[in-house]
Amino acid sequence: MMKIATKTVTVTTGNGGSTYQNEIDLNDMGLDISKIIACYFEPTNAGIGLTSTGGGQCTLAKNYNTATGILTISIGSTTYCRPMTWTGTVIAITA
Protein backbone atom coordinates (compact mmCIF):
# COMPACT_ATOMS: atom_id res chain seq x y z
CA MET A 1 0.00 0.00 0.00
CA MET A 2 1.35 3.42 -0.95
CA LYS A 3 1.88 5.93 1.85
CA ILE A 4 2.70 9.62 1.61
CA ALA A 5 4.11 11.78 4.40
CA THR A 6 5.19 15.42 4.54
CA LYS A 7 7.55 17.41 6.70
CA THR A 8 8.35 21.14 6.78
CA VAL A 9 12.09 21.84 6.67
CA THR A 10 14.52 24.73 6.29
CA VAL A 11 17.70 24.55 4.21
CA THR A 12 20.35 27.18 3.58
CA THR A 13 22.76 28.26 0.90
CA GLY A 14 25.49 30.83 0.65
CA ASN A 15 27.43 32.56 -2.07
CA GLY A 16 30.84 32.32 -3.65
CA GLY A 17 30.25 29.35 -5.91
CA SER A 18 30.17 26.78 -3.10
CA THR A 19 27.80 23.86 -2.59
CA TYR A 20 25.96 23.64 0.71
CA GLN A 21 24.60 20.29 1.86
CA ASN A 22 21.62 20.03 4.19
CA GLU A 23 20.76 16.67 5.75
CA ILE A 24 17.08 16.00 6.41
CA ASP A 25 16.27 13.00 8.63
CA LEU A 26 13.16 11.21 7.34
CA ASN A 27 13.07 8.64 10.16
CA ASP A 28 10.47 10.65 12.09
CA MET A 29 7.92 10.73 9.26
CA GLY A 30 6.20 7.47 10.21
CA LEU A 31 7.29 5.61 7.07
CA ASP A 32 9.39 2.51 6.55
CA ILE A 33 12.53 4.26 5.30
CA SER A 34 13.67 1.22 3.34
CA LYS A 35 10.50 1.41 1.23
CA ILE A 36 10.68 5.08 0.26
CA ILE A 37 10.58 5.20 -3.53
CA ALA A 38 10.49 8.97 -4.03
CA CYS A 39 11.38 12.13 -2.10
CA TYR A 40 10.66 15.67 -3.16
CA PHE A 41 11.54 19.07 -1.73
CA GLU A 42 9.18 21.87 -2.65
CA PRO A 43 10.47 25.27 -1.45
CA THR A 44 7.84 27.88 -0.67
CA ASN A 45 10.20 30.73 -1.58
CA ALA A 46 11.13 29.48 -5.03
CA GLY A 47 12.38 32.91 -6.13
CA ILE A 48 16.16 33.02 -6.35
CA GLY A 49 17.93 36.25 -5.58
CA LEU A 50 21.10 37.28 -7.34
CA THR A 51 23.50 39.86 -5.94
CA SER A 52 24.59 41.11 -9.34
CA THR A 53 23.49 41.30 -12.92
CA GLY A 54 26.28 38.84 -13.74
CA GLY A 55 23.74 36.06 -14.13
CA GLY A 56 23.82 32.50 -12.90
CA GLN A 57 21.45 30.40 -10.89
CA CYS A 58 21.13 28.42 -7.69
CA THR A 59 20.39 24.74 -8.25
CA LEU A 60 18.82 22.18 -5.95
CA ALA A 61 19.86 18.53 -6.02
CA LYS A 62 18.79 15.70 -3.75
CA ASN A 63 20.09 12.29 -2.77
CA TYR A 64 18.18 9.84 -0.55
CA ASN A 65 20.06 7.15 1.41
CA THR A 66 17.73 4.18 2.02
CA ALA A 67 20.05 2.73 4.68
CA THR A 68 20.07 5.79 6.94
CA GLY A 69 16.82 7.56 6.05
CA ILE A 70 18.72 10.78 5.33
CA LEU A 71 17.72 13.03 2.44
CA THR A 72 20.62 15.26 1.44
CA ILE A 73 19.64 18.46 -0.31
CA SER A 74 22.58 20.12 -2.01
CA ILE A 75 22.31 23.69 -3.12
CA GLY A 76 24.98 24.67 -5.59
CA SER A 77 25.37 28.36 -6.17
CA THR A 78 27.17 30.52 -8.64
CA THR A 79 29.26 33.48 -7.57
CA TYR A 80 26.25 35.76 -7.96
CA CYS A 81 23.77 33.91 -5.75
CA ARG A 82 23.06 35.64 -2.48
CA PRO A 83 22.93 33.70 0.80
CA MET A 84 19.38 32.63 1.53
CA THR A 85 17.20 30.28 3.52
CA TRP A 86 14.71 28.01 1.81
CA THR A 87 11.68 26.79 3.74
CA GLY A 88 9.53 24.13 2.19
CA THR A 89 7.97 20.72 2.37
CA VAL A 90 9.63 17.35 1.98
CA ILE A 91 7.23 14.81 0.49
CA ALA A 92 8.15 11.12 0.85
CA ILE A 93 6.31 8.23 -0.80
CA THR A 94 6.55 4.51 -0.03
CA ALA A 95 5.41 1.64 -2.23
GIGI-V672941 format. One record per backbone hydrogen bond with DSSP energy under -0.5 kcal/mol. CO is the residue of the C=O (numbers start at 1). NH is the residue of the N-H. If there is no record, write none. Layout:
BEGIN
co = {CO/CO}
nh = {NH/NH}
END
This chain:
BEGIN
co = {3/5/7/9/11/13/18/20/22/22/23/24/24/26/27/31/32/33/35/38/40/41/42/44/47/49/52/59/61/63/64/65/65/69/69/70/70/71/71/72/72/73/74/74/75/76/78/78/80/80/84/85/86/87/87/88/89/89/90/91/92/93/93/94}
nh = {94/92/90/88/86/84/77/75/24/73/25/26/71/29/30/33/35/36/95/93/91/43/89/46/49/82/55/76/74/72/66/69/70/26/71/65/72/24/73/63/74/22/61/76/20/59/17/81/51/52/13/87/11/44/45/9/42/91/7/40/5/37/38/3}
END
